[in-house]
Amino acid sequence: MEKFKKFIGKPFKLEYIQNPEFLKSLSICCQNIPEKIEEFEEIEFLIDDIVMCVAVLNGKIKRIMLVKLNKENPDECSPLTKEELEQFLKKNEEKLLKFFENITL
């Protein structure tokens, strides 16, 4: 996750998130895309069975969090183990970097 720390504090560009082709090209799904960014927004993206939550405060990325869903109860989630995180990043690191490079200024 060290590679993603450089995006913390960067301005968030909503227009890329609102472009379904952009998300589709990265195999990222977002169920609830806001029309505008309020003072605080938490936007959830689904990548495989992992939820990536991006918290935006005053227009800037404040936090990036990855959690796994409980398939039996989708309202429950838990942190990834070190091994799960390493495996997820190995598979998705390039597209996540492209994602964050496009949604930040």
Secondary structure, DSSP 8 states (H G I E B T S, - for coil): -GGGGGGTTSBB-HHHHT-HHHHHHTT-B-S---SS--SEEEEEEEETTEEEEEEEETTEEEEEEEEEE-SS-TT-EEE--HHHHHHHHHHHHHHHHHHHHHHB-
